[in-house]
Amino acid sequence: MILKAGIETGHQSVLELVDAAIPSKELDPIKQTILLVEGVKGCHRLRGRRAGSSLYLDVHIEVDPFCSVSAAHDIGENVRHQIHKTHPVVSEAFIHIDPALPLISPGVDEPTKFREVLLQRKKILMRLFPVSSHLDSLSFRKWL
Ligand SMILES: [Zn+2]
């Protein structure tokens, strides 16, 4: 009994010492903070890991696809600032900036609507990457 408790406590502290992924539910308050920052249209792939007493975050934020690089950069910096201010437990936040694209939700079962959303996304992508006409190439498949 005592031995078992000892092993469990040991296991827990080992988990805390080495990298431990944080359950996404625990990251919900941070997600709320991110979404409240002006210019943020959405966020995804929010992940966190604990190393010792430090918490490292990794998140993709979505911004207006046609805003300037400096505007997008400023939004990213504001996100970082708000995260540190509101959640001091976070030691470092890695923020990736993505263009916000109309979502293709699994709920869109109406073929016309689905095509509309696809076309809208394609139009945005053509404006974003005018040189590349090969939107069906592998590198773009994830966007379409
Ligand atoms: Zn992304």
Residues whose N, C-alpha, C, O or C-beta is under 5 A from the ligand:
A	BS01	ZN	H60 D98
